[in-house]
Every structure is written in C-alpha cells, then in structure tokens.
Amino acid sequence: MNKVITILIAIVFSNFPGKADVKLADVFSDNMVLQRNLHVNVWGSAEPGEKVMLSFNGQKLRAKADKTGEWQVVLEPMKAGGPFIMIIKGKNELVLKNILIGDVWVCSGQSNMQWPVSKSINAEEEIKAANYPSIRLFDVPRSVSNVPVDSIPNAKWKECSPEMIKNFSAVGYYFGRDLQKEIDLPIGLIHTSWGGTCAETWTSRAFITKLPKYEEFGERIDNYDVNTVAQKYEDDLKKALGGFPEKEVGMAEQWMKPDTDRSEWLSMTLPTLWENAGYNRLNGRVWFSFDCSLTELELDSIAQLHLGQIHDSDIIWVNGVKVGGMNWANEVERVYPVPVQLLKTGQNNITVRVEDKYYKGGFASKADKMFFQLGEKKIPLSGDWQFKVDTVIPDFNPFPNDAPSLLYNAMIHPLIPYGIKGVIWYQGESNTPRAKEYALTFPNMINNWRADWQQGDFPFLFVQLANYQQAQKMAKDDAWAELRESQTKTLGVKNTGMAVAIDIGEAHDIHPKNKQDVGHRLMLSALNVAYAKDVVYSGPLFKSMQIDGDKAIISFDHVGSGLLVKSKHGYVNEFEMAGEDKQFHWAQAQIEGNKVIVWSDNVDQPVAVRFAWSRNPSKFNLYNKEGLPASPFRTDDWEGVTDGKSFDD
C-alpha cells in the first residue's frame, strides 16, 4: 500500500514544473522571428548555478544561471532564413519550432495602433487574403505596473493567417505586409498598444523624471499600487451611487414612459461627463430624464432635439416615443427631428439612455449645444436632469494615464532586449491638451527606448495625427495643430520618419478606417530610414519662407518629382496669413514650380503663414506628384493654446 501511495505522489508531482526547470522569457516561443544581422539576446531563468546549453542554427552556446536564477546567451548575427529549431537544455529540455530569421518591428501607441483589421475598410477582403506564413504576430496583453516586470502572460508568436489577423493591429499588419512585399524577408510584428494613453505612461521612471515639471513624479510612481487603486475606484463609486444595480431593468420596466416614478432618481447638472460629476470609473448604462414646458404657439413649428455629443451610445424618447439613437458615435453632435404630433401644451418629457463601456461617459458638449429647436426659437435643455444608473460594468482596473511609466513597466520592459529592427508608433491624441510639451516628452520617450534596448539609434517611425472633427470656419489656434507641429519637430531626432495622415481622417470618428494608407506610408518611410533605399518617402515639408511685397513664397523639402494640387481650379487650400497684428486671415495660394505663393487681400504686409493649421483642414489638397500629402506647418512661433500645459493641468 505504501508503495502505491509513493508512486501516486511521484506521478502527481511529475506534472508540476520543478523550481530547477530551465525557462525562456515569455517573448520567446514557437513561430517567432529573430532579428537578422544582429547579436541576438536570448534569456530566461533556471535554478541558481544551473548550467544551460542553447543550440540554434549551427550555434551552441552555454550559460550559467546567476544567484537570482537568471541566464542569458548572445547569438552571433545570422542571415535571414528558416524555419529553424531551438533547443535549450538544463535539468530539463525545451524545444521551440518553426523559427524564422528576418526583421522584427515593434508596433505601439494608442487606439489607432490598437485598431484591428476587422474594423478597417475592406475588412472582409483583407482578412480573407491574409495568408502570409512568413509574417509572424505577437500581441502583448494589456497590463499596468508601477515597477518594471519581466513577464508577458498568455502571449505566443503566431503565423499570420485570416483567423489570426482579425484582431491584430491594422496599421501594424498593413505596414508589415507591404514591407515584406518590398524586401521579401520574414517579418515579425510585436504589437503593444493601449487606447487613450499618453506618451508619459510609455516612458520609464528614470527618463520621465529627467524632464522639467516631472522631477517629483518618482514618488508618485513608487506609491502607485494597482490593487489599492482598483479597490478605491470600486468603493468610491459604490458610495456615490448607494450601491450597484444587480441587473439591467430599465428597458423592461419602460423607464422612458413619462409617468415613470422618478422620485428616487438622483440629479445631475448637464451637460457633463458623469466622471466629472463625481461618478468616477462608471461604465455602463445610465438613464436621464428632463421635463420641458411648451406653449401652444410653439407646437406649430418644426421641432428638432439637440443634445450635443454623447459618449458613447444613446437612445432618445420624447413623451415615451423613440425619436433617435446612435451607437459608439461619441464625436457626433446629436440632432434628432421630433414629430410635432408627439408634443403637447405644457410638460413634455425627454428621456435619454446613455451607454458607455470605456473611459468617460455622458454629455460632452457645452450648454449651448443642448436645446429644443421649435422654428426659430431655442428652448434651453441644460440644467438639472434626473438620472438613474441601470447597469454598472465592473471594470475598475487602473487606467494607464494615472501615473507615468505604468505601461513602459508592464508592456515595454518585458520585451527588452529582444532583437528588433525598429518601431512604428501611432499616438498623440491623448497628448493634445499639452501639445507643446510633446516636443519634449515624445523625443524623450524615443531616447528612453533606444537607451534601454542598447541597439543603437534604431529606426523609429511615427504617424502624424489625422484630420478630425468639424472643419473650422475661422482661422484660430488649435491644440491638434500644435501636436502635429511637435511631431514634425521630432524629425530632428536621428533615424526617425513620419507618415502624414492629414488627408485620410474622418470628421466624426477619431479612428479613421483607412489604415491601409497609414501602414503603406509608414512602410515608405521605413524603406528610406531603415533600409537606405532611394525612394520618395515623405510628402512636402516646410523649408523656408521669403516675403516679397504682399506675398509669401514658401519653399519645401521632399517635393519628389514636383508639387501637385488636387483641384481643377489650381488653387492650394488651407493657407492663412497674418501681419504684425498676429490676426490670421484665410489666404489664397498657388504653385509656381516647386514653391507655393501665398497672399491675402486682408494682409498688406505679411509676417507669418500657416498651412492646414486646424484639427480638420477639410479642403486639404497639396501633395507631391508621388501622392504623399504635405505636412501642416506654421512660420511663426507665437504663443499657442497649449503653451505651459503639463501632465496634471
């Protein structure tokens, strides 16, 4: 009997890896791509003092785990090829299969890098055609940490296939696909991004605290405890709401009906995002109700309900009858026609069901955007509304922008020092409130990654923010324009390249669906910056301005085979001009050779010129003949709307 028990115990324990087992870092797995022409680091863990042997592609390397149980070997540079097998031996043996040698690119940033192939244009066709077995994909799970970590749980390299590409970064995939067509080598794509995040959270503690206004942030980072923060978010919201509803009942109980008992509903002054009203980290469904008094005279008019922007989805009822709704359209102004027969003299009820599953929810516009339009009369709807929470989505995970370094620690540090060719980056939207400072924080982040990777000044290619939101009627300062300027200034950092996307955005969606052109333009930049190919890889960039009387003569770099205006009339749009009074006026412009001549009837003595200086220069039409758009610019250095703004402002 004792012998049987002993055998059973041995069987049970044989199914659990012992402490002495040799392990590889999580970034290594079957199907990976190792960087060609580079000394490649391979590392892992084992029992302290344990001897490890690694065999790969004709190389045999030995290492010994140090006192902390860590070991590392360095493979000599190798030419592209494969597939190969890697064998690691200690007290146990690991075998990794189907390994290729080629070029590895890190794909990082916020939601426009995270945006999947399945949500880009022509998704069905693109997914169906995504059979590229020599393109390999690695997705880093989203995680935060206030200290550097080494693990990447639940992540493996995978071959590119229609099934695997659906939820992978669209920009990353289109970049890698187009690049492989040009260089005909295996491509590895490491995707590590998180929507809504700022550059500071992707920067290490050591580097962020070097910057002005960030010197004291070290203590803030050190004291940030993920579990404590998450519990506090949950406790605070429960206290503010008096508990969480157990299940959704609003639709079933028909809370949209005017005679609904709202005596126990809470009150909120609209418009506001509910996080700003004290309900932080509330994700779910919230109902709002407002009673509006109308006279008989007003009922003869055509009626429209204006509620401004709502984050993110809504359903609207007037006197219990549905009049409209939108799904995930947080940048669209809600304007709904209301049949006059629904209205009555006296009190009329407006009920709005808002659904938000991520970040901040509620009513995002200013008070003048909320009104009932009856003919020429506007009845204000801003003020105190009743509200009731119908559903709480229990997601209280810390948000990466709570403190700098949280994503660097959890989603970049574990990748280092895996051999890479370079980085592509699509981010900046979340830094627009402090756009001027981005000219410091972004290059600082690039230098941070390069210093920690210890692979020299590897190529770092980024996307300039796309056009977005409604076009402006009057020339004025703009935070998005200032952010694009900071991105352009970052081209002064060695081995960087920028893909301009000012012509492929969407006014009502911060996530343009055309990710193919973004990926392709990044690829063109890579051909020059990373592969030293003589190609036209950039659209026109501002070079200099010369004043000639009442005209400004603008010269450009990167004109390619010549400037091109996409207009049957031949005029270049989106130019502004100012004199010494610093008041900008829309200007006329036309191409002469490889220069643009700019003038305005309102400016006799020009001092400064701006081009495409707005969130959405919707009439943009200046390119080079290779089809690449000119980058927005200004010739002045006058104070902007984000000067002096920093992390906590």
C-alpha positions in Angstrom: 0.0 0.0 0.0 2.8 2.4 0.9 4.5 1.7 -2.4 1.3 2.6 -4.3 1.0 5.9 -2.4 4.6 6.7 -3.2 4.0 6.0 -6.9 0.9 8.2 -7.0 2.7 11.1 -5.3 5.5 10.8 -7.8 3.1 10.9 -10.7 1.3 14.0 -9.3 4.5 15.9 -8.7 5.8 15.0 -12.1 3.0 17.1 -13.7 4.3 20.3 -12.0 7.4 22.0 -13.2 10.1 22.0 -10.6 12.0 25.1 -9.5 15.0 23.8 -11.3 13.3 23.8 -14.8 15.0 25.9 -17.4 12.6 28.5 -18.7 12.7 31.1 -21.5 11.5 34.6 -21.2 7.8 34.9 -22.3 8.7 36.7 -25.6 10.3 33.5 -26.9 8.0 30.8 -28.4 7.3 28.6 -31.4 6.8 30.6 -34.6 8.9 33.6 -33.5 11.1 35.8 -35.7 14.6 36.5 -34.6 16.3 39.7 -35.9 18.8 39.1 -38.7 22.3 40.7 -38.9 22.3 41.4 -35.1 23.8 40.0 -32.0 20.6 38.4 -30.6 20.0 38.1 -26.9 18.2 35.0 -25.6 17.4 34.9 -21.9 15.4 33.1 -19.2 15.5 31.6 -15.7 16.7 28.4 -14.0 17.9 27.2 -10.6 20.7 29.4 -9.4 24.0 27.9 -10.6 22.3 25.7 -13.1 24.2 25.2 -16.4 22.2 25.9 -19.6 23.0 25.0 -23.2 21.3 26.5 -26.2 21.5 25.1 -29.8 20.3 27.1 -32.7 21.1 27.3 -36.4 24.6 25.7 -36.0 25.4 27.7 -32.9 25.9 26.1 -29.5 26.1 28.4 -26.5 26.5 27.8 -22.8 25.4 29.9 -19.8 25.1 29.5 -16.0 22.2 30.9 -14.0 23.3 33.6 -11.6 22.4 34.0 -8.0 18.9 35.3 -8.9 18.3 32.4 -11.3 18.7 34.5 -14.5 20.7 33.4 -17.5 21.4 34.9 -20.9 23.3 34.0 -24.1 24.0 36.0 -27.2 23.7 34.5 -30.7 26.1 35.7 -33.4 24.5 37.7 -36.3 22.6 35.5 -38.8 21.2 35.9 -42.3 17.5 35.8 -43.0 16.0 32.3 -43.3 14.3 29.4 -41.7 12.4 27.6 -40.4 14.8 26.5 -37.6 14.5 24.7 -34.3 15.9 26.0 -31.0 16.9 23.5 -28.2 17.5 24.7 -24.6 18.9 22.1 -22.2 19.4 22.2 -18.4 17.9 19.7 -16.0 15.0 19.7 -18.5 14.8 20.3 -22.2 12.8 22.9 -24.2 12.3 22.7 -28.0 11.0 25.7 -30.0 9.9 25.1 -33.5 9.2 26.9 -36.8 11.5 29.9 -36.0 12.4 32.4 -38.8 15.2 34.9 -39.0 14.2 38.2 -40.5 13.2 41.7 -39.4 11.2 42.4 -36.2 9.2 45.6 -35.7 7.5 46.8 -32.6 4.1 48.4 -33.2 3.0 50.6 -30.4 0.9 53.6 -29.4 -2.8 54.2 -28.5 -6.1 53.2 -30.1 -5.3 54.0 -33.7 -2.4 51.4 -33.4 -4.7 49.1 -31.4 -7.5 49.3 -34.0 -7.9 45.8 -35.5 -8.0 44.7 -39.2 -11.6 43.6 -38.6 -12.7 47.3 -38.2 -10.7 48.8 -41.0 -12.0 49.4 -44.6 -12.4 46.3 -46.8 -12.0 44.1 -43.7 -13.7 41.0 -45.2 -11.4 41.0 -48.3 -8.3 41.9 -46.3 -8.9 39.1 -43.8 -9.6 36.6 -46.4 -6.3 37.4 -48.2 -4.1 37.4 -45.1 -2.2 34.2 -45.8 1.4 35.2 -45.0 3.1 32.3 -43.1 6.4 34.2 -43.1 4.8 37.1 -41.2 4.6 36.4 -37.5 2.5 38.1 -34.9 2.9 38.7 -31.2 0.3 40.5 -29.1 1.3 41.9 -25.7 -1.7 41.7 -23.3 -2.7 45.0 -21.8 -1.4 45.4 -18.3 -0.1 48.2 -15.9 2.6 48.2 -13.3 4.4 50.8 -11.2 7.6 48.7 -11.3 9.3 47.1 -14.2 8.1 43.5 -14.8 9.6 40.7 -16.9 6.6 38.5 -17.7 4.2 38.6 -20.6 1.5 36.1 -19.6 -0.6 34.3 -22.1 1.2 35.5 -25.2 2.7 33.5 -28.0 4.0 34.1 -31.5 1.6 33.1 -34.3 1.7 32.7 -38.0 -0.2 35.3 -40.0 -3.5 33.8 -41.2 -7.0 35.0 -41.8 -8.1 33.8 -38.4 -5.1 35.3 -36.5 -5.2 38.7 -38.3 -8.7 39.6 -37.4 -8.0 41.3 -34.1 -4.4 42.2 -34.8 -3.3 45.9 -35.2 -4.4 47.0 -38.7 -1.6 49.6 -39.0 0.9 47.0 -37.9 -0.3 44.4 -40.3 -0.6 46.6 -43.4 2.9 48.0 -42.6 4.4 44.5 -42.3 2.6 43.1 -45.3 3.6 45.9 -47.6 7.2 45.9 -46.2 7.5 42.1 -46.9 6.4 42.7 -50.5 9.3 45.1 -50.9 12.1 43.3 -49.1 11.0 39.7 -49.4 12.1 38.6 -45.9 10.4 37.2 -42.9 8.7 39.9 -40.8 7.9 39.8 -37.1 5.4 42.2 -35.6 5.2 42.8 -31.9 2.0 44.7 -31.1 1.9 46.5 -27.8 -0.6 49.4 -27.5 -3.4 50.7 -25.4 -6.2 53.1 -26.4 -6.5 56.5 -24.9 -2.9 56.5 -23.5 -0.4 59.3 -23.3 3.4 59.2 -24.1 4.3 59.7 -20.4 2.9 56.3 -19.4 5.1 54.7 -22.1 8.2 56.3 -20.6 10.4 54.8 -17.8 10.6 56.4 -14.4 14.3 57.2 -14.9 13.6 59.1 -18.1 10.3 60.9 -17.3 11.8 62.3 -14.1 14.6 64.0 -16.1 12.1 66.4 -17.7 11.0 69.8 -16.3 7.9 69.6 -14.2 8.3 65.8 -13.8 11.2 65.7 -11.4 9.0 64.9 -8.4 6.9 62.2 -10.2 9.2 59.4 -8.9 7.4 59.3 -5.6 4.0 59.3 -7.3 5.0 56.3 -9.4 6.6 54.4 -6.5 3.5 54.8 -4.3 1.0 53.7 -7.0 -0.4 50.3 -6.0 -2.5 48.7 -8.7 -4.7 46.7 -6.3 -5.3 49.6 -3.9 -6.2 51.9 -6.7 -8.7 49.4 -8.2 -10.4 48.8 -4.8 -10.7 52.5 -4.2 -12.3 53.1 -7.5 -14.9 50.5 -6.8 -15.6 51.7 -3.2 -15.9 55.3 -4.2 -18.4 54.6 -6.9 -20.5 52.4 -4.7 -20.6 55.1 -2.1 -21.5 57.8 -4.7 -24.4 55.6 -6.1 -25.5 54.0 -2.9 -24.6 50.6 -4.3 -24.7 48.9 -7.7 -27.8 47.6 -9.5 -27.9 43.9 -9.7 -29.2 43.6 -13.3 -30.5 45.8 -16.1 -34.2 46.6 -15.8 -34.8 50.0 -17.4 -36.0 48.7 -20.8 -38.2 46.0 -19.3 -39.8 48.4 -16.8 -40.0 51.1 -19.6 -38.3 54.0 -17.8 -38.8 56.0 -20.9 -42.6 56.4 -20.1 -43.5 60.0 -18.9 -45.4 58.6 -15.9 -42.3 56.6 -14.6 -41.8 57.1 -10.9 -38.6 59.1 -10.6 -39.0 60.2 -7.0 -35.8 58.3 -6.0 -33.7 59.2 -9.1 -30.6 61.3 -8.5 -29.9 64.7 -10.0 -27.1 65.8 -12.3 -26.4 69.2 -14.0 -26.0 68.7 -17.7 -24.1 68.8 -19.9 -21.2 67.0 -18.2 -19.4 63.7 -18.4 -20.6 61.8 -15.3 -17.0 61.2 -14.1 -16.7 65.0 -13.8 -19.9 65.0 -11.7 -18.3 62.7 -9.1 -19.1 59.2 -10.5 -15.5 58.2 -11.5 -15.0 54.9 -13.3 -18.7 54.5 -14.0 -19.1 52.3 -17.1 -22.5 51.0 -18.0 -26.0 52.3 -18.8 -27.4 55.4 -17.3 -30.9 56.9 -17.9 -31.6 60.7 -17.9 -34.9 62.5 -17.8 -35.9 66.1 -18.2 -39.4 67.8 -18.3 -39.7 70.7 -20.7 -42.6 73.1 -20.8 -44.0 74.1 -24.3 -46.8 76.6 -25.2 -49.5 76.0 -27.8 -47.9 78.6 -30.1 -44.6 76.7 -30.2 -46.3 73.5 -31.3 -46.9 74.9 -34.8 -43.2 74.8 -35.5 -40.9 72.1 -36.9 -39.1 70.5 -33.9 -35.5 69.3 -33.5 -33.9 68.0 -30.4 -30.2 69.0 -30.0 -28.2 67.2 -27.3 -24.6 67.8 -28.4 -22.0 65.0 -28.3 -22.8 61.9 -26.2 -20.3 59.3 -25.0 -20.8 56.8 -26.5 -24.2 55.4 -27.4 -27.7 56.7 -26.9 -31.4 56.1 -27.3 -33.8 59.1 -27.1 -37.5 59.2 -26.4 -39.9 62.2 -26.3 -43.1 61.6 -24.4 -42.3 57.9 -24.4 -41.8 57.6 -28.2 -38.4 56.8 -29.6 -37.1 59.6 -31.8 -33.5 58.6 -32.4 -30.3 57.0 -31.3 -26.6 56.2 -32.2 -24.1 53.6 -31.4 -20.5 54.4 -30.5 -20.5 57.8 -32.0 -19.0 59.9 -29.3 -17.8 62.7 -31.6 -21.1 63.2 -33.4 -23.5 66.1 -32.5 -26.9 64.6 -31.7 -29.6 66.3 -33.7 -32.9 64.4 -33.9 -36.1 65.5 -35.6 -39.2 65.3 -33.4 -42.7 64.8 -35.0 -44.8 67.7 -33.8 -47.7 65.4 -33.1 -45.7 63.9 -30.2 -45.6 67.2 -28.4 -48.3 68.8 -26.3 -49.0 72.0 -24.5 -47.4 72.1 -21.0 -44.9 69.5 -19.8 -43.1 67.2 -22.3 -40.7 64.5 -21.2 -37.3 63.8 -22.7 -35.6 60.6 -21.7 -32.1 59.6 -22.8 -30.5 56.2 -22.2 -26.7 56.5 -22.4 -24.3 53.6 -22.7 -20.6 53.9 -22.2 -18.2 51.0 -21.8 -14.8 52.7 -21.7 -13.3 55.8 -20.2 -15.7 58.8 -19.7 -19.4 58.7 -20.4 -22.2 61.3 -20.7 -22.8 64.6 -22.4 -19.6 66.1 -23.7 -20.6 69.4 -25.4 -21.1 72.9 -24.0 -24.5 74.1 -22.6 -25.4 76.0 -25.8 -25.5 72.6 -27.7 -28.4 71.3 -25.7 -31.7 72.8 -26.7 -35.1 72.1 -28.3 -35.4 73.9 -31.6 -39.0 74.9 -32.4 -39.0 77.0 -35.6 -36.6 79.9 -34.8 -37.0 79.5 -31.1 -34.5 77.6 -28.9 -35.6 76.2 -25.6 -32.5 75.5 -23.4 -32.2 72.0 -22.1 -29.1 72.5 -20.0 -29.5 72.3 -16.3 -30.6 69.8 -13.7 -31.7 66.4 -15.1 -32.8 63.4 -13.1 -30.8 60.2 -13.6 -30.6 56.6 -12.6 -27.9 54.0 -13.2 -29.3 50.9 -14.7 -26.1 48.8 -15.2 -22.6 49.0 -13.9 -19.8 47.2 -15.8 -17.4 46.2 -13.0 -14.2 47.3 -14.6 -12.1 49.1 -12.0 -8.7 48.3 -13.4 -6.3 51.2 -13.0 -6.1 53.5 -16.0 -2.6 53.7 -17.6 -2.6 57.5 -17.6 -3.0 57.7 -13.8 0.8 58.0 -13.5 3.8 58.0 -15.9 5.7 54.7 -16.6 2.8 52.3 -15.9 2.8 50.9 -19.5 6.5 51.1 -20.0 6.9 48.9 -17.0 4.3 46.3 -18.0 4.3 46.3 -21.8 7.7 47.5 -23.0 10.2 46.5 -20.3 9.4 42.7 -20.7 10.4 42.9 -24.4 13.8 44.3 -23.8 16.4 43.3 -25.0 14.6 41.2 -27.7 16.3 41.9 -31.0 14.4 44.4 -33.2 14.8 46.3 -36.5 12.8 49.3 -35.3 9.5 50.7 -34.0 6.3 52.1 -35.6 4.2 54.4 -33.4 0.7 55.8 -33.7 -0.1 58.0 -30.7 -0.6 61.6 -29.8 -4.3 62.2 -29.5 -4.2 61.9 -25.7 -1.3 64.4 -25.5 -3.1 67.2 -27.4 -4.0 69.1 -24.2 -0.3 69.6 -23.7 0.8 69.5 -27.3 3.7 72.0 -27.0 5.3 69.9 -24.3 5.0 66.8 -26.6 8.1 68.2 -28.4 10.0 67.2 -25.2 8.1 64.2 -23.9 8.0 62.3 -27.3 11.7 62.6 -28.2 12.5 61.7 -24.5 10.5 58.5 -24.9 12.3 57.6 -28.1 15.6 58.2 -26.5 14.4 56.1 -23.5 13.6 53.1 -25.5 16.8 53.3 -27.5 18.9 53.6 -24.4 17.3 50.7 -22.7 17.3 48.4 -25.7 21.0 49.1 -26.3 20.7 48.5 -30.0 21.8 52.0 -31.1 19.6 54.5 -32.8 17.2 52.0 -34.3 14.6 53.4 -36.7 11.6 55.0 -35.0 8.7 55.8 -37.4 5.5 57.5 -36.4 2.2 58.7 -37.7 1.3 62.4 -37.6 -2.3 62.9 -36.3 -5.0 62.6 -38.9 -7.6 65.2 -39.6 -10.5 65.0 -37.2 -13.7 66.8 -36.0 -15.7 69.6 -37.8 -13.8 72.0 -40.1 -13.4 75.4 -38.7 -14.8 78.5 -40.4 -12.4 81.0 -38.9 -8.6 80.8 -38.6 -7.7 80.2 -35.0 -5.2 78.5 -32.7 -5.6 74.7 -32.3 -4.2 72.1 -29.9 -4.2 69.3 -32.6 -2.3 71.6 -34.9 0.3 72.2 -32.2 0.6 68.5 -31.5 1.3 67.9 -35.2 4.0 70.6 -35.0 5.6 68.8 -32.1 5.6 65.6 -34.1 7.2 67.3 -37.0 9.9 68.7 -34.7 10.7 65.2 -33.6 12.1 64.5 -37.1 15.1 66.3 -35.7 15.8 63.1 -33.8 18.2 60.8 -35.7 16.7 57.9 -37.7 13.1 59.0 -37.4 10.4 59.2 -40.0 6.9 60.5 -40.1 3.8 59.3 -42.1 1.4 62.2 -42.7 -2.3 61.3 -42.4 -3.9 64.7 -42.6 -5.9 63.7 -45.6 -7.3 60.3 -44.6 -9.1 61.1 -41.3 -12.8 61.3 -40.6 -14.5 64.3 -39.1 -16.8 62.2 -36.8 -14.5 59.4 -35.8 -11.2 59.7 -34.1 -10.4 56.2 -35.5 -10.1 56.5 -39.3 -11.0 53.2 -41.0 -8.4 53.7 -43.7 -5.5 52.0 -42.1 -4.1 50.7 -45.3 -2.7 54.0 -46.4 -1.3 54.7 -42.9 0.6 51.4 -43.0 1.8 51.9 -46.5 3.2 55.4 -45.8 5.0 54.1 -42.7 6.4 51.4 -45.0 7.7 54.0 -47.4 9.4 55.8 -44.5 11.0 52.5 -43.4 12.4 51.9 -46.9 14.4 55.1 -46.6 15.2 55.3 -42.8 15.7 51.6 -42.1 16.8 50.2 -45.4 18.5 53.2 -47.1 16.5 52.9 -50.3 16.3 55.9 -52.6 12.6 56.4 -52.6 10.2 59.3 -52.2 9.0 58.5 -48.7 7.6 61.8 -47.4 5.3 64.5 -48.6 6.4 68.1 -48.8 7.8 69.5 -45.6 8.1 73.3 -44.9 11.7 74.5 -45.6 11.6 78.3 -45.6 9.6 81.5 -46.3 10.6 84.6 -48.2 8.5 87.8 -48.2 8.1 89.6 -51.5 5.9 92.7 -51.1 2.4 91.5 -50.1 3.2 87.9 -50.9 4.9 85.0 -49.1 7.0 82.5 -51.1 7.1 79.0 -49.4 9.8 76.5 -50.2 9.6 72.8 -49.3 11.8 69.8 -48.8 10.6 66.4 -50.1 8.8 67.7 -53.2 9.6 64.5 -55.0 9.1 65.0 -58.8 7.2 68.1 -58.1 4.3 69.7 -56.2 0.8 68.8 -57.0 -2.5 70.5 -56.2 -5.6 68.3 -56.3 -8.0 71.0 -57.6 -9.5 71.7 -61.0 -9.1 75.4 -60.3 -5.4 75.2 -59.4 -5.5 77.0 -56.0 -4.0 75.5 -52.9 -6.4 75.5 -49.9 -5.9 75.8 -46.2 -3.4 78.6 -46.1 -3.6 81.5 -43.6 -1.7 84.7 -43.4 -1.1 87.4 -40.7 0.6 90.7 -40.4 2.2 92.3 -37.3 -1.1 92.3 -35.5 -1.0 88.5 -35.4 -4.5 88.2 -36.7 -4.8 85.4 -39.2 -6.9 85.5 -42.3 -7.7 82.9 -44.9 -5.3 83.3 -47.8 -5.1 82.4 -51.5 -2.2 80.2 -52.7 -0.9 78.7 -55.9 2.0 76.6 -57.1 4.9 78.1 -59.0 7.5 75.5 -59.8 8.4 73.8 -56.5 7.2 76.7 -54.4 3.8 78.0 -53.2 3.0 81.7 -53.5 0.6 82.9 -50.7 -1.3 86.2 -50.4 -4.4 87.6 -48.7 -6.5 90.7 -49.6 -6.7 91.3 -45.8 -2.9 91.5 -45.2 -0.8 94.1 -46.9 2.5 93.4 -45.1 2.6 89.6 -44.3 4.7 88.4 -41.3 3.5 84.8 -40.8 1.9 82.0 -42.8 0.2 78.9 -41.6 -0.9 75.8 -43.5 -3.5 73.2 -42.6 -3.4 74.6 -39.0 -6.6 73.1 -37.6 -8.0 69.8 -36.3 -9.6 69.1 -39.7 -8.3 71.1 -42.7 -11.1 69.5 -44.7 -10.2 71.2 -48.0 -6.6 70.0 -47.9 -5.2 69.5 -51.5 -1.4 69.9 -51.5 0.7 66.9 -52.4 3.9 65.9 -54.2 3.4 64.1 -57.5 4.1 60.8 -55.8 0.8 61.3 -54.0 2.1 62.0 -50.5 0.4 64.9 -48.6 2.2 68.0 -47.4 2.6 68.3 -43.6 0.9 71.1 -41.7 3.2 73.9 -40.6 3.4 77.5 -39.3 6.2 80.0 -39.8 5.6 81.9 -36.6 6.5 80.9 -33.0 3.8 82.8 -31.3 2.2 81.6 -28.1 -0.3 78.8 -28.6 -3.2 77.3 -26.7 -1.1 74.6 -25.0 2.0 76.6 -24.0 2.9 75.8 -20.4 0.5 72.8 -20.1 1.8 69.7 -18.4 0.6 66.3 -17.0 -1.7 67.4 -14.2 -3.1 70.5 -16.0 
